[in-house]
Amino acid sequence: MSGRPFRELRRLFRDGRLSWSDLDPGERAALTPYQRQQLLDWENDVLERGDQDLHRSTSVRTRSGGLPTLGRWN
């Protein structure tokens, strides 16, 4: 597999720190159909979940180049 291993991609997608558009063509080509669907599902889950982090703090997310920028409101 070229690029990052699937385990790392999975973690980044689940954390909302990576999106499908951030993957290079080699990384996309190396994924199995099942892995591809998992990543797309996790990306959708991140986009659909409430605007709260693990500690239930409200956060502001903006995407710039596919990477979220987080800021907290107290």
DOVOTOR-142609 format. One record per residue (C-alpha): residue number from 1; residue in three letters; x, y, z. Coordinates in Angstrom, 2 decimals, padded with zeros to 5 digits, m for minus. Layout:
# DOVOTOR-142609
REC  NUM  ALA  X  Y  Z
...
//
This chain:
# DOVOTOR-142609
REC  1  MET  000.00  000.00  000.00
REC  2  SER  001.41  003.36  m000.93
REC  3  GLY  001.12  006.22  001.52
REC  4  ARG  m000.32  005.79  004.99
REC  5  PRO  m001.46  002.42  006.36
REC  6  PHE  m005.20  001.82  006.67
REC  7  ARG  m005.01  001.86  010.48
REC  8  GLU  m003.72  005.45  010.39
REC  9  LEU  m006.29  006.50  007.78
REC  10  ARG  m009.06  004.99  009.90
REC  11  ARG  m007.94  006.93  012.98
REC  12  LEU  m007.69  010.21  011.07
REC  13  PHE  m011.12  009.75  009.48
REC  14  ARG  m012.77  008.85  012.79
REC  15  ASP  m011.22  011.92  014.43
REC  16  GLY  m012.44  014.13  011.59
REC  17  ARG  m008.88  015.15  010.72
REC  18  LEU  m008.86  013.71  007.20
REC  19  SER  m011.39  013.62  004.37
REC  20  TRP  m011.72  011.58  001.17
REC  21  SER  m010.43  014.49  m000.92
REC  22  ASP  m007.19  014.49  001.13
REC  23  LEU  m006.20  011.00  m000.05
REC  24  ASP  m003.80  010.81  m002.96
REC  25  PRO  m004.68  008.56  m005.93
REC  26  GLY  m002.23  005.88  m004.76
REC  27  GLU  m003.86  005.68  m001.33
REC  28  ARG  m007.32  005.45  m002.89
REC  29  ALA  m006.23  002.74  m005.34
REC  30  ALA  m004.69  000.64  m002.55
REC  31  LEU  m007.95  000.44  m000.59
REC  32  THR  m010.26  m002.54  m000.88
REC  33  PRO  m013.92  m001.73  m001.67
REC  34  TYR  m014.78  m002.52  001.96
REC  35  GLN  m012.07  m000.19  003.33
REC  36  ARG  m013.15  002.55  000.92
REC  37  GLN  m016.75  002.29  002.13
REC  38  GLN  m015.65  002.32  005.78
REC  39  LEU  m013.70  005.55  005.28
REC  40  LEU  m016.59  007.21  003.44
REC  41  ASP  m019.02  006.13  006.18
REC  42  TRP  m016.73  007.51  008.91
REC  43  GLU  m016.36  010.77  007.01
REC  44  ASN  m020.15  011.07  006.79
REC  45  ASP  m020.53  010.23  010.49
REC  46  VAL  m018.09  013.00  011.42
REC  47  LEU  m019.97  015.50  009.26
REC  48  GLU  m023.36  014.45  010.69
REC  49  ARG  m022.54  014.13  014.39
REC  50  GLY  m023.31  016.91  016.82
REC  51  ASP  m020.91  019.76  017.30
REC  52  GLN  m019.47  018.40  020.55
REC  53  ASP  m016.18  016.78  021.41
REC  54  LEU  m015.64  013.83  023.76
REC  55  HIS  m015.98  016.08  026.80
REC  56  ARG  m019.27  017.55  025.54
REC  57  SER  m017.64  020.92  024.90
REC  58  THR  m019.11  022.79  021.99
REC  59  SER  m016.58  023.36  019.26
REC  60  VAL  m016.42  025.31  016.04
REC  61  ARG  m015.18  023.43  012.99
REC  62  THR  m014.20  024.96  009.70
REC  63  ARG  m012.58  023.07  006.88
REC  64  SER  m009.53  024.47  005.19
REC  65  GLY  m007.78  022.13  002.81
REC  66  GLY  m009.74  019.20  004.21
REC  67  LEU  m008.37  019.54  007.74
REC  68  PRO  m010.63  020.79  010.52
REC  69  THR  m009.67  023.71  012.67
REC  70  LEU  m011.13  023.45  016.15
REC  71  GLY  m011.92  026.25  018.55
REC  72  ARG  m013.86  025.97  021.79
REC  73  TRP  m016.56  028.16  023.16
REC  74  ASN  m016.80  028.21  026.95
//
